[in-house]
Amino acid sequence: MKIVHPTAGVIPPVPTILDQSGKFDRAGMKLLIDSLVSKGVHGLFFLGTAGEFSLFTAEQREEIAELCLEYTAGRLPAWIGTGSNTVSETLRLSRHAAEHGATGIVVINPYYYKLSGDALFAHYAAILEAVDVPLMLYNFPALTGQDLSPAFVSRLAAKYPNVAGIKETVDQLSHIRQMIMQVKAVSPDFSVLCGFDEYLLPTLAAGGDGAIAASANFAPQLMLGVYDSFKKGDLAGVLQFNKQIVEIPALYGIDDPFIASIKEAVRLSGVQVSTYSLASPGAWSAEHEQSLKEIFSRAGIAQG
C-alpha cells in the first residue's frame, strides 16, 4: 500500500454501526473497517458527523473509540472526533483517544453558543496545551453556526505546531482556497481537506491535501481515482472520475439528516451492515431506495 501523510489523501468519515435497538454493533463496525482498509483508503476518521458523535454519551464515545482503535490496530492512521461544547469533555475524550493510540484527534468547535474570537482561541488552546497528539480542526459552520476563518486558523496554527490540519466542510471554494493559501504560509505542513465530495478536485488543484468525505465509505474507488490520477498527472482519469463524483451529492438530499442515506449507501455497495441511525430512526422507504439506486447508476457505482 502506498504510504500517504496521515493528514492527506482520501479519509472516510466512518459511520458508527448500530444494531436495530440502537446499541453499538461491534461486529458490524469491524466488518466496515476491514472493508475500508482493503479498498486502499489513506486513513479512517471515527466519531465525526457521519459517526453520529453528538448523539452519544461520553462513555459511549469512549467505547466506540476503543473498539475502532484496537481493531484498526495501526493498519491505517486512525483519527477520533473528540469535539464537545465544553473544554472538560473535549479534554476527557481527547486524552482517552491519545491513550488508546489514536493518530490524532479531530475537534469541531462548540456548536450552541457562538464564541468570541478570543474565547474560541482559548477553547482550542486549552486542548492543544493538554494533549500531545496532532489535532485536526473541523469546520462545519452550517451545523455549528460559527465559521473557523482562515485568519483564525492561521493564528492558531502559528502558535501551536500540533495543529495538523482542517476538515473544511464548507460549500464555498473560495473559503477552501483562502484556507490553503493563508494557513500554509505560516505552517507549510498544515493539511487542508475538503468535506464535500465534489470539492476534492478543486481542493487538490488549489494546493490542498485531499478529502474527508462520506462517499469514501461507499465509493472509495471514485475518490481514490481522482486523488491518484491527479497525483500522476493523468488528466483524462481525473476528469472521468470527477464526472462520476459530481453525481453523488444528490444522495445527501434523499433523507434529512443524511446519516441514514450514507449507511444505506454502504449497504447497497455490498458491505452488509445494519443501517439503523439514531439521527433518523424512521423506516427507509421504497422511494428512498429507488432514489439511491438511481444515483448509484448515474455515478457508475456497482451495487453489491
MOSULSUL-V935729 format. One record per run of one state. SS is the DSSP state (alpha for helix, beta for strand, coil for the rest). FROM is the first residue (numbers start at 1). LEN is the number of residues. Records with the same first field share a line. If there is no record, write none. Layout:
SS: FROM-LEN, FROM-LEN
This chain:
coil: 1-8, 15-3, 19-5, 25-1, 39-4, 47-6, 56-2, 73-4, 82-5, 100-4, 109-8, 131-3, 140-1, 145-5, 160-3, 169-4, 187-4, 195-2, 206-4, 212-2, 218-2, 233-2, 246-2, 254-5, 269-17, 300-5
beta: 9-6, 18-1, 24-1, 43-4, 77-5, 104-5, 134-6, 163-6, 191-4, 210-2
alpha: 26-13, 53-3, 58-15, 87-13, 117-14, 141-4, 150-10, 173-14, 197-9, 214-4, 220-13, 235-11, 248-6, 259-10, 286-14
